[in-house]
Amino acid sequence: MGATEVFQAEGIGKSYPGVRANDDVSFTVTEGEIHALLGENGAGKSTLVKMIYGLVRPDDGRMSLLGKPHEPSDPRAARAAGVAMVFQHFSLFDALTVAENIALGMENPPLRRELSARITDVSNEFGLPLNPARRIATLSAGERQRVEIIRCLLQNPRLLIMDEPTSVLTPQEAELLFATLRKLAAQGTSILYISHKLEEIRTHCDRATILRGGKVVDSCDPRAHSARELAAMMVGGEMRDIDRSGRQAGEVLLELKDLSMAPASVEGTALKAVSLQVRAGEILGIGGVAGNGQEELLAALSGEVRNMPGTVVLDGNDLSATGPDQRRLAGLLAAPEDRLGHAAVPDFSLTDNTLLTAGTRKGLVRRGMIDHSAARAYAEEVIASFDVRTPGPGTAARALSGGNLQKFVIGREVLQAPRVLVVNQPTWGVDAAAAAAVRQSLLNLARDGAGVIVISQDLDELMELSDRFCALNEGRLSPPRPTEDLTLDEIGLMLGGAHGMAEAAI
């Protein structure tokens, strides 16, 4: 007897001006199945799940859920039918608390005290602890992801859609999440899972539907294929290996000495006497569990926060008291973790978004006047060089898929030829091919003599890119260690351990 069919899509199609996002898409998800949806950035995955969740109406085809027609007019109707979704981009209100945000997603929320107790119980049960009273604005990206996950689990869904749920989780947190998913699947919940981490797809998913150019091009058991084979199915060709050759560490470009910073809020993380050096041609990897000071460190380096104890010296010049514009002119550039809201203004065009960081360094603003043609030309250069899939430079940032916007943000900084580039989560939510391109661009930048600091929670990324590694714990930075001397297990322990663990390991 075959497995019970929970969801079915037949001939689904969706078009936007100049783009066929989905074209004759058909697939099924059975009861208790963890079903992967794979494809490059822009392959149509997000549009497809938005239709299932009622955010978008299909132009063609039909969907069914539990044997009944599934035509949700909005997310409320989808939730009522038994569909829940964890979004890649957080749909949270910064000014509200965790409990208030979760209550907004419930049709009949219980009393605040009861809801807070349920949030605490469920989050602890699944190893994703949350304080219901904390404001969203004070949470790290990883903690915000927990809010999205717990909000869905409280709905007891029949079909749970997860869009890049582990992109900001540590390996330990991810394993706890997968234990949760296996428990849900064993109870009969079906899970539609989107991720660019192909090894986790191979390990945890039962079946995979692969999209390319909006069409279904393959369906398989991911456990029967290597990550490279899955990537080849996604891109329609072989994946290139990253080239790490041609780099040699040179003189010290950037030096931090005893940099300390008070937390921006009661729940924030203080930086405590952080010291580091970055040399020309070197990539320094910094790992840490979410909420251990990553955002604060990037803000201190970029100049968004200044006049704090300690020094920031670039090429022998003290930049400690300077702001972002002066640091960019000197050659210290940064790409933050939050690409939509911090790195880019959602409703600005890509052309206008170049002005946020490249206005002075690339001569896009002269004597207070914007050179629109130069800004457009630079946006087109970034789009072409980093294969950003978009109708053109006039497209709003929010209209791009997460991975394509990430490529644009990284490309905007790399093409300014910085002396030192600091990036936080450079390949968050980016497909395998795009991630390889972004990582290669960072290696090429270092090969050309720049220094690069990569702050990431992706251990494979840190191992692949960095020459030396530091762990950030409770706002303290461990002494650097050559990455070639470390194992993934050692790095994982350093990320999750007390701040003295890294020193003890030397």
TORMIMI-176937 format. One record per residue (C-alpha): residue number from 1; residue in three letters; x, y, z. Coordinates in Angstrom, 2 decimals. Layout:
<atoms>
<NUM, "ALA", <X, Y, Z>>
...
</atoms>
This chain:
<atoms>
<1, "MET", <0.00, 0.00, 0.00>>
<2, "GLY", <1.45, 3.37, -1.06>>
<3, "ALA", <2.09, 6.33, 1.18>>
<4, "THR", <-0.76, 8.78, 1.71>>
<5, "GLU", <-0.51, 11.82, -0.54>>
<6, "VAL", <-0.67, 15.07, 1.46>>
<7, "PHE", <0.11, 17.69, -1.19>>
<8, "GLN", <0.03, 17.63, -4.97>>
<9, "ALA", <0.90, 20.26, -7.59>>
<10, "GLU", <-0.18, 19.69, -11.19>>
<11, "GLY", <1.00, 21.89, -14.05>>
<12, "ILE", <1.60, 24.97, -11.87>>
<13, "GLY", <2.65, 28.07, -13.79>>
<14, "LYS", <3.37, 31.66, -12.80>>
<15, "SER", <4.61, 34.58, -14.89>>
<16, "TYR", <5.87, 38.06, -14.09>>
<17, "PRO", <6.79, 40.78, -16.59>>
<18, "GLY", <9.68, 39.33, -18.58>>
<19, "VAL", <10.02, 36.24, -16.37>>
<20, "ARG", <8.37, 32.79, -16.37>>
<21, "ALA", <8.97, 31.95, -12.71>>
<22, "ASN", <7.24, 28.54, -12.78>>
<23, "ASP", <6.42, 26.51, -15.87>>
<24, "ASP", <4.28, 23.34, -15.72>>
<25, "VAL", <5.53, 22.31, -12.27>>
<26, "SER", <4.16, 19.00, -10.95>>
<27, "PHE", <5.20, 17.03, -7.87>>
<28, "THR", <3.75, 15.37, -4.77>>
<29, "VAL", <4.60, 15.26, -1.07>>
<30, "THR", <3.51, 12.24, 0.96>>
<31, "GLU", <2.63, 11.89, 4.63>>
<32, "GLY", <5.61, 12.00, 6.98>>
<33, "GLU", <8.00, 12.76, 4.14>>
<34, "ILE", <10.85, 15.28, 4.23>>
<35, "HIS", <10.82, 16.43, 0.61>>
<36, "ALA", <13.62, 18.65, -0.69>>
<37, "LEU", <13.04, 21.38, -3.26>>
<38, "LEU", <16.35, 22.08, -5.00>>
<39, "GLY", <17.44, 24.64, -7.57>>
<40, "GLU", <19.71, 27.57, -8.25>>
<41, "ASN", <18.82, 31.04, -7.01>>
<42, "GLY", <16.06, 32.23, -9.33>>
<43, "ALA", <15.02, 28.67, -10.30>>
<44, "GLY", <11.47, 29.30, -9.06>>
<45, "LYS", <11.51, 27.69, -5.62>>
<46, "SER", <10.40, 30.77, -3.68>>
<47, "THR", <7.58, 31.57, -6.10>>
<48, "LEU", <6.34, 27.99, -5.87>>
<49, "VAL", <6.19, 27.85, -2.07>>
<50, "LYS", <4.61, 31.32, -1.96>>
<51, "MET", <1.74, 29.91, -4.03>>
<52, "ILE", <1.35, 26.98, -1.65>>
<53, "TYR", <1.29, 29.41, 1.29>>
<54, "GLY", <-1.23, 31.78, -0.32>>
<55, "LEU", <1.09, 34.75, -0.88>>
<56, "VAL", <0.84, 34.42, -4.68>>
<57, "ARG", <-1.90, 33.02, -6.92>>
<58, "PRO", <-0.85, 30.64, -9.73>>
<59, "ASP", <-1.68, 31.52, -13.32>>
<60, "ASP", <-2.01, 27.89, -14.40>>
<61, "GLY", <-2.47, 24.44, -12.92>>
<62, "ARG", <-3.97, 23.25, -9.67>>
<63, "MET", <-2.96, 22.22, -6.17>>
<64, "SER", <-4.53, 19.83, -3.68>>
<65, "LEU", <-4.01, 19.32, 0.05>>
<66, "LEU", <-5.25, 16.21, 1.84>>
<67, "GLY", <-7.27, 15.29, -1.23>>
<68, "LYS", <-9.09, 18.64, -1.45>>
<69, "PRO", <-8.47, 21.56, -3.80>>
<70, "HIS", <-5.90, 23.93, -2.31>>
<71, "GLU", <-6.52, 27.48, -3.50>>
<72, "PRO", <-5.54, 29.74, -0.56>>
<73, "SER", <-6.42, 33.37, -1.09>>
<74, "ASP", <-3.95, 34.47, 1.55>>
<75, "PRO", <-1.63, 33.00, 4.23>>
<76, "ARG", <-4.48, 32.94, 6.75>>
<77, "ALA", <-6.41, 30.55, 4.51>>
<78, "ALA", <-3.29, 28.43, 3.99>>
<79, "ARG", <-2.69, 28.19, 7.74>>
<80, "ALA", <-6.32, 27.26, 8.29>>
<81, "ALA", <-5.89, 24.44, 5.75>>
<82, "GLY", <-2.84, 23.13, 7.62>>
<83, "VAL", <0.13, 24.79, 5.89>>
<84, "ALA", <2.85, 26.61, 7.85>>
<85, "MET", <5.99, 28.28, 6.53>>
<86, "VAL", <9.39, 29.30, 7.89>>
<87, "PHE", <10.65, 32.13, 5.69>>
<88, "GLN", <14.22, 32.76, 4.59>>
<89, "HIS", <13.72, 36.50, 5.12>>
<90, "PHE", <12.23, 37.03, 8.54>>
<91, "SER", <8.65, 38.33, 8.70>>
<92, "LEU", <8.98, 39.87, 12.15>>
<93, "PHE", <8.27, 43.28, 13.70>>
<94, "ASP", <11.41, 44.60, 15.37>>
<95, "ALA", <9.56, 46.74, 17.94>>
<96, "LEU", <7.49, 43.83, 19.26>>
<97, "THR", <8.49, 40.99, 21.57>>
<98, "VAL", <8.89, 37.34, 20.64>>
<99, "ALA", <5.50, 36.49, 22.15>>
<100, "GLU", <3.77, 39.42, 20.42>>
<101, "ASN", <5.17, 38.41, 17.02>>
<102, "ILE", <4.07, 34.81, 17.49>>
<103, "ALA", <0.60, 35.93, 18.61>>
<104, "LEU", <0.22, 37.90, 15.35>>
<105, "GLY", <0.52, 34.65, 13.42>>
<106, "MET", <-2.23, 32.90, 15.37>>
<107, "GLU", <-5.94, 33.20, 14.63>>
<108, "ASN", <-6.98, 32.85, 18.26>>
<109, "PRO", <-3.92, 33.43, 20.42>>
<110, "PRO", <-4.20, 32.40, 24.09>>
<111, "LEU", <-3.64, 34.78, 26.96>>
<112, "ARG", <-0.16, 36.30, 27.00>>
<113, "ARG", <0.99, 34.35, 30.05>>
<114, "GLU", <-0.21, 31.05, 28.60>>
<115, "LEU", <1.37, 31.78, 25.21>>
<116, "SER", <4.69, 32.71, 26.82>>
<117, "ALA", <4.67, 29.45, 28.74>>
<118, "ARG", <3.97, 27.48, 25.55>>
<119, "ILE", <6.76, 29.28, 23.69>>
<120, "THR", <9.20, 28.50, 26.49>>
<121, "ASP", <8.15, 24.85, 26.68>>
<122, "VAL", <8.22, 24.20, 22.93>>
<123, "SER", <11.47, 26.09, 22.33>>
<124, "ASN", <13.22, 24.22, 25.14>>
<125, "GLU", <11.80, 20.88, 24.01>>
<126, "PHE", <13.27, 21.35, 20.55>>
<127, "GLY", <16.57, 22.82, 21.70>>
<128, "LEU", <15.90, 26.32, 20.36>>
<129, "PRO", <15.60, 28.36, 23.58>>
<130, "LEU", <13.82, 31.71, 23.41>>
<131, "ASN", <12.85, 34.37, 25.92>>
<132, "PRO", <9.24, 35.34, 25.01>>
<133, "ALA", <9.70, 38.82, 26.51>>
<134, "ARG", <12.67, 39.89, 24.39>>
<135, "ARG", <12.16, 42.45, 21.62>>
<136, "ILE", <12.93, 41.22, 18.12>>
<137, "ALA", <15.25, 44.19, 17.53>>
<138, "THR", <17.63, 42.81, 20.17>>
<139, "LEU", <17.87, 39.31, 18.64>>
<140, "SER", <20.61, 38.01, 16.37>>
<141, "ALA", <19.74, 36.50, 13.00>>
<142, "GLY", <19.99, 32.99, 14.44>>
<143, "GLU", <17.66, 33.86, 17.28>>
<144, "ARG", <15.17, 35.45, 14.88>>
<145, "GLN", <15.17, 32.22, 12.89>>
<146, "ARG", <14.21, 30.39, 16.07>>
<147, "VAL", <11.16, 32.66, 16.43>>
<148, "GLU", <10.02, 31.73, 12.91>>
<149, "ILE", <10.46, 28.03, 13.59>>
<150, "ILE", <8.68, 28.04, 16.95>>
<151, "ARG", <5.82, 30.10, 15.50>>
<152, "CYS", <5.24, 27.36, 12.94>>
<153, "LEU", <5.57, 24.47, 15.40>>
<154, "LEU", <2.85, 26.00, 17.58>>
<155, "GLN", <0.43, 25.67, 14.62>>
<156, "ASN", <0.69, 21.84, 14.46>>
<157, "PRO", <0.80, 21.95, 10.64>>
<158, "ARG", <0.13, 19.05, 8.23>>
<159, "LEU", <2.53, 20.55, 5.66>>
<160, "LEU", <5.50, 22.54, 6.95>>
<161, "ILE", <7.47, 24.58, 4.41>>
<162, "MET", <11.01, 25.46, 5.48>>
<163, "ASP", <13.03, 27.95, 3.40>>
<164, "GLU", <16.73, 27.81, 4.35>>
<165, "PRO", <16.02, 27.15, 8.05>>
<166, "THR", <19.60, 26.23, 8.98>>
<167, "SER", <21.35, 29.09, 7.18>>
<168, "VAL", <22.10, 30.90, 10.45>>
<169, "LEU", <22.28, 27.91, 12.78>>
<170, "THR", <25.43, 26.27, 14.11>>
<171, "PRO", <25.91, 22.56, 13.33>>
<172, "GLN", <24.80, 21.69, 16.85>>
<173, "GLU", <21.63, 23.81, 16.50>>
<174, "ALA", <20.99, 22.34, 13.06>>
<175, "GLU", <21.20, 18.80, 14.40>>
<176, "LEU", <18.64, 19.66, 17.05>>
<177, "LEU", <16.39, 21.09, 14.34>>
<178, "PHE", <16.72, 17.92, 12.28>>
<179, "ALA", <15.84, 15.85, 15.33>>
<180, "THR", <12.71, 18.02, 15.57>>
<181, "LEU", <11.90, 17.45, 11.90>>
<182, "ARG", <12.32, 13.71, 12.21>>
<183, "LYS", <10.01, 13.71, 15.22>>
<184, "LEU", <7.42, 15.75, 13.29>>
<185, "ALA", <7.73, 13.47, 10.26>>
<186, "ALA", <7.27, 10.40, 12.47>>
<187, "GLN", <4.05, 11.97, 13.74>>
<188, "GLY", <2.80, 12.35, 10.14>>
<189, "THR", <3.74, 15.95, 9.35>>
<190, "SER", <4.97, 16.44, 5.80>>
<191, "ILE", <7.89, 18.79, 5.29>>
<192, "LEU", <8.81, 20.67, 2.12>>
<193, "TYR", <12.44, 21.64, 2.64>>
<194, "ILE", <14.46, 24.23, 0.71>>
<195, "SER", <18.18, 24.41, 1.34>>
<196, "HIS", <21.40, 25.04, -0.56>>
<197, "LYS", <23.34, 22.85, 1.88>>
<198, "LEU", <23.44, 19.73, -0.22>>
<199, "GLU", <25.02, 17.51, 2.41>>
<200, "GLU", <22.13, 18.15, 4.80>>
<201, "ILE", <19.71, 17.36, 1.95>>
<202, "ARG", <21.52, 14.07, 1.35>>
<203, "THR", <21.51, 13.20, 5.03>>
<204, "HIS", <18.00, 14.19, 6.08>>
<205, "CYS", <15.64, 14.26, 3.07>>
<206, "ASP", <13.67, 11.34, 1.62>>
<207, "ARG", <13.07, 12.70, -1.88>>
<208, "ALA", <14.08, 15.72, -3.93>>
<209, "THR", <12.41, 17.65, -6.73>>
<210, "ILE", <14.88, 19.70, -8.75>>
<211, "LEU", <13.95, 22.94, -10.53>>
<212, "ARG", <15.90, 24.75, -13.22>>
<213, "GLY", <14.60, 27.81, -15.01>>
<214, "GLY", <11.19, 27.39, -13.39>>
<215, "LYS", <10.73, 23.80, -14.63>>
<216, "VAL", <11.03, 20.43, -12.93>>
<217, "VAL", <14.11, 18.81, -14.48>>
<218, "ASP", <14.57, 15.82, -12.19>>
<219, "SER", <13.28, 13.92, -9.17>>
<220, "CYS", <15.44, 11.59, -7.11>>
<221, "ASP", <16.38, 10.04, -3.81>>
<222, "PRO", <19.10, 12.47, -2.67>>
<223, "ARG", <20.68, 9.79, -0.51>>
<224, "ALA", <21.64, 7.93, -3.70>>
<225, "HIS", <23.66, 10.85, -5.11>>
<226, "SER", <26.73, 12.84, -4.10>>
<227, "ALA", <26.50, 16.56, -3.37>>
<228, "ARG", <28.41, 17.22, -6.60>>
<229, "GLU", <25.90, 15.15, -8.59>>
<230, "LEU", <22.98, 17.05, -7.04>>
<231, "ALA", <24.66, 20.36, -7.84>>
<232, "ALA", <25.19, 19.25, -11.43>>
<233, "MET", <21.47, 18.43, -11.73>>
<234, "MET", <20.66, 21.93, -10.44>>
<235, "VAL", <22.95, 23.86, -12.78>>
<236, "GLY", <22.83, 21.53, -15.78>>
<237, "GLY", <26.59, 20.97, -15.84>>
<238, "GLU", <29.64, 20.10, -13.79>>
<239, "MET", <30.64, 22.22, -10.79>>
<240, "ARG", <34.06, 23.87, -10.87>>
<241, "ASP", <36.45, 23.42, -7.99>>
<242, "ILE", <37.55, 26.53, -6.11>>
<243, "ASP", <41.06, 27.75, -6.91>>
<244, "ARG", <43.01, 28.59, -3.76>>
<245, "SER", <46.38, 29.00, -5.48>>
<246, "GLY", <48.52, 32.09, -5.91>>
<247, "ARG", <48.12, 33.61, -2.45>>
<248, "GLN", <50.87, 34.51, -0.04>>
<249, "ALA", <50.56, 36.43, 3.22>>
<250, "GLY", <52.34, 39.79, 3.17>>
<251, "GLU", <52.50, 42.83, 5.40>>
<252, "VAL", <49.95, 43.58, 8.13>>
<253, "LEU", <47.12, 45.65, 6.65>>
<254, "LEU", <44.65, 45.85, 9.53>>
<255, "GLU", <45.29, 45.67, 13.25>>
<256, "LEU", <42.80, 45.83, 16.11>>
<257, "LYS", <44.14, 46.33, 19.63>>
<258, "ASP", <42.03, 45.80, 22.73>>
<259, "LEU", <38.82, 46.90, 21.02>>
<260, "SER", <35.93, 46.98, 23.49>>
<261, "MET", <32.34, 48.01, 22.96>>
<262, "ALA", <29.35, 48.18, 25.27>>
<263, "PRO", <26.27, 46.27, 24.09>>
<264, "ALA", <23.71, 48.28, 22.16>>
<265, "SER", <20.96, 46.89, 24.40>>
<266, "VAL", <20.54, 44.94, 27.62>>
<267, "GLU", <20.35, 41.71, 25.61>>
<268, "GLY", <23.27, 42.60, 23.32>>
<269, "THR", <26.84, 41.32, 23.49>>
<270, "ALA", <29.76, 43.47, 24.60>>
<271, "LEU", <33.07, 43.18, 22.75>>
<272, "LYS", <35.83, 42.55, 25.26>>
<273, "ALA", <39.38, 43.59, 24.37>>
<274, "VAL", <39.28, 42.15, 20.84>>
<275, "SER", <42.67, 42.10, 19.12>>
<276, "LEU", <43.55, 40.74, 15.68>>
<277, "GLN", <45.78, 41.24, 12.67>>
<278, "VAL", <44.99, 40.69, 9.00>>
<279, "ARG", <47.76, 40.50, 6.42>>
<280, "ALA", <47.77, 41.18, 2.71>>
<281, "GLY", <46.74, 38.05, 0.81>>
<282, "GLU", <45.23, 36.44, 3.90>>
<283, "ILE", <41.70, 35.32, 4.76>>
<284, "LEU", <40.99, 35.32, 8.48>>
<285, "GLY", <37.96, 33.23, 9.46>>
<286, "ILE", <35.92, 34.15, 12.53>>
<287, "GLY", <33.27, 31.73, 13.76>>
<288, "GLY", <30.77, 32.01, 16.57>>
<289, "VAL", <27.38, 30.87, 17.74>>
<290, "ALA", <24.71, 33.46, 16.87>>
<291, "GLY", <24.57, 36.28, 19.40>>
<292, "ASN", <28.21, 36.14, 20.52>>
<293, "GLY", <29.21, 39.52, 19.09>>
<294, "GLN", <29.41, 39.02, 15.32>>
<295, "GLU", <27.20, 41.98, 14.44>>
<296, "GLU", <28.93, 44.17, 17.03>>
<297, "LEU", <32.35, 43.29, 15.61>>
<298, "LEU", <31.29, 44.17, 12.07>>
<299, "ALA", <29.78, 47.46, 13.30>>
<300, "ALA", <33.02, 48.29, 15.11>>
<301, "LEU", <35.11, 47.52, 12.01>>
<302, "SER", <32.83, 49.31, 9.53>>
<303, "GLY", <32.72, 52.50, 11.60>>
<304, "GLU", <29.00, 52.33, 12.32>>
<305, "VAL", <30.04, 52.44, 15.99>>
<306, "ARG", <33.14, 54.42, 16.92>>
<307, "ASN", <34.90, 56.30, 19.73>>
<308, "MET", <35.28, 53.16, 21.84>>
<309, "PRO", <38.22, 51.83, 23.83>>
<310, "GLY", <40.90, 50.29, 21.64>>
<311, "THR", <42.31, 51.09, 18.21>>
<312, "VAL", <41.57, 50.27, 14.56>>
<313, "VAL", <44.65, 50.77, 12.38>>
<314, "LEU", <44.69, 50.33, 8.58>>
<315, "ASP", <47.96, 50.68, 6.64>>
<316, "GLY", <49.49, 52.37, 9.69>>
<317, "ASN", <46.70, 54.98, 9.94>>
<318, "ASP", <44.54, 55.15, 13.06>>
<319, "LEU", <40.88, 55.00, 11.95>>
<320, "SER", <39.42, 54.54, 15.43>>
<321, "ALA", <37.54, 57.85, 15.46>>
<322, "THR", <36.42, 57.77, 11.81>>
<323, "GLY", <33.01, 56.84, 10.43>>
<324, "PRO", <31.97, 54.52, 7.58>>
<325, "ASP", <32.63, 56.95, 4.71>>
<326, "GLN", <36.18, 57.74, 5.84>>
<327, "ARG", <36.92, 54.06, 6.37>>
<328, "ARG", <35.63, 53.15, 2.92>>
<329, "LEU", <37.80, 55.83, 1.34>>
<330, "ALA", <40.78, 54.44, 3.24>>
<331, "GLY", <39.96, 50.96, 1.91>>
<332, "LEU", <38.18, 49.26, 4.84>>
<333, "LEU", <34.85, 47.95, 3.49>>
<334, "ALA", <32.18, 45.74, 5.03>>
<335, "ALA", <29.22, 43.62, 3.94>>
<336, "PRO", <26.79, 42.92, 6.82>>
<337, "GLU", <24.77, 39.78, 7.47>>
<338, "ASP", <21.32, 41.29, 6.87>>
<339, "ARG", <21.30, 41.84, 3.12>>
<340, "LEU", <17.74, 43.18, 2.91>>
<341, "GLY", <17.47, 46.13, 5.26>>
<342, "HIS", <21.06, 46.65, 6.37>>
<343, "ALA", <23.17, 45.99, 3.26>>
<344, "ALA", <20.44, 47.10, 0.84>>
<345, "VAL", <17.33, 49.28, 1.00>>
<346, "PRO", <14.46, 47.00, -0.11>>
<347, "ASP", <12.58, 49.56, -2.21>>
<348, "PHE", <15.67, 51.16, -3.77>>
<349, "SER", <16.75, 50.03, -7.21>>
<350, "LEU", <20.04, 48.19, -7.57>>
<351, "THR", <21.46, 51.35, -9.10>>
<352, "ASP", <20.47, 53.41, -6.07>>
<353, "ASN", <21.79, 50.70, -3.75>>
<354, "THR", <25.28, 51.08, -5.22>>
<355, "LEU", <25.33, 54.57, -3.74>>
<356, "LEU", <25.09, 53.24, -0.19>>
<357, "THR", <28.72, 52.14, -0.10>>
<358, "ALA", <30.31, 52.95, -3.46>>
<359, "GLY", <29.22, 56.58, -3.84>>
<360, "THR", <32.52, 58.19, -2.88>>
<361, "ARG", <35.00, 55.37, -3.54>>
<362, "LYS", <33.77, 54.79, -7.11>>
<363, "GLY", <33.11, 58.47, -7.86>>
<364, "LEU", <29.36, 58.04, -8.14>>
<365, "VAL", <28.82, 61.20, -6.10>>
<366, "ARG", <30.84, 64.32, -6.89>>
<367, "ARG", <30.53, 67.60, -5.01>>
<368, "GLY", <27.24, 66.47, -3.55>>
<369, "MET", <25.72, 65.54, -6.92>>
<370, "ILE", <24.83, 61.98, -7.95>>
<371, "ASP", <26.20, 60.80, -11.29>>
<372, "HIS", <23.25, 58.59, -12.22>>
<373, "SER", <24.83, 57.23, -15.40>>
<374, "ALA", <27.96, 56.22, -13.48>>
<375, "ALA", <25.85, 54.59, -10.77>>
<376, "ARG", <23.87, 52.66, -13.36>>
<377, "ALA", <27.06, 51.58, -15.12>>
<378, "TYR", <28.53, 50.34, -11.85>>
<379, "ALA", <25.34, 48.42, -11.01>>
<380, "GLU", <25.49, 46.82, -14.47>>
<381, "GLU", <29.15, 45.89, -13.87>>
<382, "VAL", <28.26, 44.17, -10.60>>
<383, "ILE", <25.31, 42.37, -12.22>>
<384, "ALA", <27.47, 41.09, -15.10>>
<385, "SER", <30.55, 40.19, -13.05>>
<386, "PHE", <28.62, 38.28, -10.37>>
<387, "ASP", <25.90, 36.77, -12.58>>
<388, "VAL", <23.08, 38.48, -10.69>>
<389, "ARG", <19.81, 37.18, -12.18>>
<390, "THR", <17.66, 40.29, -12.52>>
<391, "PRO", <15.79, 42.12, -15.32>>
<392, "GLY", <18.17, 45.07, -14.91>>
<393, "PRO", <19.74, 47.69, -12.62>>
<394, "GLY", <16.42, 49.47, -12.21>>
<395, "THR", <14.93, 46.48, -10.36>>
<396, "ALA", <14.16, 46.99, -6.66>>
<397, "ALA", <16.37, 45.04, -4.25>>
<398, "ARG", <13.36, 43.33, -2.68>>
<399, "ALA", <12.42, 41.81, -6.06>>
<400, "LEU", <15.59, 39.71, -6.21>>
<401, "SER", <15.84, 36.22, -4.78>>
<402, "GLY", <17.90, 36.06, -1.60>>
<403, "GLY", <20.89, 34.50, -3.31>>
<404, "ASN", <20.95, 36.98, -6.17>>
<405, "LEU", <20.75, 39.92, -3.78>>
<406, "GLN", <23.61, 38.39, -1.78>>
<407, "LYS", <25.73, 38.18, -4.95>>
<408, "PHE", <24.95, 41.82, -5.68>>
<409, "VAL", <25.90, 42.96, -2.16>>
<410, "ILE", <29.20, 41.05, -2.17>>
<411, "GLY", <29.99, 42.12, -5.73>>
<412, "ARG", <29.31, 45.77, -4.91>>
<413, "GLU", <32.08, 45.63, -2.27>>
<414, "VAL", <34.58, 43.35, -4.06>>
<415, "LEU", <34.62, 45.44, -7.23>>
<416, "GLN", <35.65, 48.50, -5.19>>
<417, "ALA", <39.05, 46.81, -4.71>>
<418, "PRO", <39.20, 47.23, -0.93>>
<419, "ARG", <42.41, 46.99, 1.08>>
<420, "VAL", <40.48, 44.96, 3.66>>
<421, "LEU", <36.99, 43.53, 3.25>>
<422, "VAL", <34.94, 42.30, 6.20>>
<423, "VAL", <31.99, 40.03, 5.33>>
<424, "ASN", <29.43, 38.48, 7.66>>
<425, "GLN", <27.69, 35.30, 6.42>>
<426, "PRO", <28.80, 35.82, 2.79>>
<427, "THR", <26.90, 32.84, 1.33>>
<428, "TRP", <23.81, 32.78, 3.54>>
<429, "GLY", <20.92, 31.42, 1.45>>
<430, "VAL", <23.03, 31.13, -1.70>>
<431, "ASP", <22.93, 28.06, -3.96>>
<432, "ALA", <25.95, 25.83, -4.46>>
<433, "ALA", <27.09, 27.42, -7.72>>
<434, "ALA", <26.59, 30.98, -6.47>>
<435, "ALA", <28.29, 30.17, -3.16>>
<436, "ALA", <31.29, 28.85, -5.07>>
<437, "ALA", <31.38, 32.05, -7.13>>
<438, "VAL", <31.18, 34.28, -4.04>>
<439, "ARG", <33.91, 32.30, -2.27>>
<440, "GLN", <36.11, 32.40, -5.36>>
<441, "SER", <35.69, 36.17, -5.53>>
<442, "LEU", <36.94, 36.46, -1.94>>
<443, "LEU", <39.92, 34.20, -2.72>>
<444, "ASN", <40.68, 36.25, -5.83>>
<445, "LEU", <40.52, 39.44, -3.80>>
<446, "ALA", <43.06, 38.04, -1.35>>
<447, "ARG", <45.20, 36.79, -4.24>>
<448, "ASP", <45.30, 40.38, -5.52>>
<449, "GLY", <46.78, 41.48, -2.18>>
<450, "ALA", <43.76, 42.45, -0.10>>
<451, "GLY", <43.06, 41.19, 3.40>>
<452, "VAL", <39.71, 39.49, 4.00>>
<453, "ILE", <37.84, 38.78, 7.24>>
<454, "VAL", <35.07, 36.18, 6.87>>
<455, "ILE", <32.61, 35.98, 9.78>>
<456, "SER", <30.50, 32.88, 9.29>>
<457, "GLN", <28.54, 30.14, 11.02>>
<458, "ASP", <29.15, 27.78, 8.10>>
<459, "LEU", <32.04, 25.58, 9.21>>
<460, "ASP", <32.63, 24.15, 5.74>>
<461, "GLU", <32.92, 27.70, 4.43>>
<462, "LEU", <35.44, 28.66, 7.12>>
<463, "MET", <37.52, 25.56, 6.46>>
<464, "GLU", <37.44, 26.14, 2.71>>
<465, "LEU", <38.33, 29.82, 2.76>>
<466, "SER", <40.34, 30.80, 5.80>>
<467, "ASP", <44.07, 30.58, 6.40>>
<468, "ARG", <43.68, 31.24, 10.11>>
<469, "PHE", <40.67, 30.81, 12.37>>
<470, "CYS", <39.44, 32.56, 15.53>>
<471, "ALA", <36.39, 31.74, 17.67>>
<472, "LEU", <34.17, 34.53, 18.97>>
<473, "ASN", <32.61, 33.60, 22.32>>
<474, "GLU", <30.74, 36.02, 24.60>>
<475, "GLY", <32.38, 38.97, 22.86>>
<476, "ARG", <35.91, 37.62, 23.27>>
<477, "LEU", <38.08, 36.55, 20.35>>
<478, "SER", <40.33, 33.53, 20.74>>
<479, "PRO", <43.95, 33.60, 19.50>>
<480, "PRO", <44.16, 32.63, 15.83>>
<481, "ARG", <45.06, 29.10, 14.77>>
<482, "PRO", <46.08, 27.88, 11.30>>
<483, "THR", <42.96, 26.37, 9.76>>
<484, "GLU", <44.90, 23.44, 8.33>>
<485, "ASP", <45.62, 22.29, 11.89>>
<486, "LEU", <41.95, 22.21, 12.90>>
<487, "THR", <39.19, 19.65, 12.45>>
<488, "LEU", <35.49, 20.47, 12.07>>
<489, "ASP", <34.83, 18.94, 15.47>>
<490, "GLU", <37.45, 21.18, 17.11>>
<491, "ILE", <35.98, 24.27, 15.46>>
<492, "GLY", <32.46, 23.25, 16.48>>
<493, "LEU", <33.58, 22.93, 20.10>>
<494, "MET", <35.33, 26.29, 19.94>>
<495, "LEU", <32.19, 27.96, 18.59>>
<496, "GLY", <29.94, 26.56, 21.28>>
<497, "GLY", <32.31, 26.49, 24.24>>
<498, "ALA", <33.42, 28.95, 26.89>>
<499, "HIS", <35.64, 31.76, 25.67>>
<500, "GLY", <38.73, 30.18, 27.19>>
<501, "MET", <38.33, 26.90, 25.30>>
<502, "ALA", <40.19, 28.12, 22.22>>
<503, "GLU", <43.21, 29.17, 24.26>>
<504, "ALA", <43.22, 25.86, 26.12>>
<505, "ALA", <43.18, 24.01, 22.82>>
<506, "ILE", <46.42, 25.63, 21.60>>
</atoms>
